[in-house]
Amino acid sequence: MLNVRNVHFHNFSIAAIVAHQCRDFTAIGNRITADTMEGRTMTIYEFGPPVEVAYGIVVEGLELFGSGLINPEFVSGDVVIQDNYFNLQEDPFTTNPDWLTWSAVIAYTMEDVCIKGNHAYNNSGDALSCMNIQGDILFERNFVKLVSLAPVVGVPLYPFGINVGFFPDFWENSVQNIQVSKNEIVCPSMAFDQFAIAVWAGYDVDQAGAISIRQNKITLDMGCLGIWYAGMDDAYIGQNQIKGTGLYGIVLGADPPVIHTDNNVLLGNSVSAFEPFLGDIGLGLLADNNVIVGGSGILEDNGVDNIVKGGYWDVYTGEHVSMPGGIGDKISGALGAIHGP
């Protein structure tokens, strides 16, 4: 078991803390800051320029700093990242204008992950990220502020404030309970390339648990998306508050649309203080049989058999959207997801 508490890491190299193929990991009350860093160079896209990257905390089953496939093994035991302070670029636009930073990355773990009460500032990569986790996942009461490097490097980087992802590999992923609740995320992008919350699967996963995204506060400033949910079903997305400006407030559906995002419930989300460039809520191709209740705004619906109860206007026709259908059973079922992990 590795337990790191109440340590101040300043001006570290590639990462402040790295736990590779360990058993049980806890990081509580640490302070991880940098005003200048030694980093390494990598190419983000084939056509993109190299940028310097740095991490705060990395807990991994795969070797992120190597080929990624050397002696792969899951981290066993639980992972707790709690009450830490991250500021990996204290002056991102003048001191390190092209550093790409992640506060915490958790990848390939067998048991539960709890990320709670952290403050993560000035992330130009994903702030708090979980990839291919086999146990329950809880993100709660974190504060995240992103920065955008797209104007500097010349390409959109699409950083996520909170990221929960499952992508295909040589393991079969089993999705357990996921709860993302009561977080506050600020995305001052000015480049339309930031996602506040992303929960997604890149292929058909074995979905065994309940998923809820609720009571989060999101502020976008020419951001991309407030909440993106894709490739999984039966989630409860409710009581989230989204304000500012961006492309969409909430989007259901994968891009490209090769995986279904069905039977989800959006209940009581507030987008009244959000000004979308495309839509308050977007339902993509293969986003079918979803229910939207409460709220108002512009709806883009490219799915099938979705039910809408609220003050929404169709982005294509400009007419009020009223899609009939019974919703009692779906609402009752979705409310069970709020108990989460």
Summary of the structure (lengths in Angstrom):
residues: 341
radius of gyration: 19.5
end to end distance: 22.1
largest distance: 58.5
contacts: 1289
relative contact order: 0.09
helix: 5%
strand: 52%
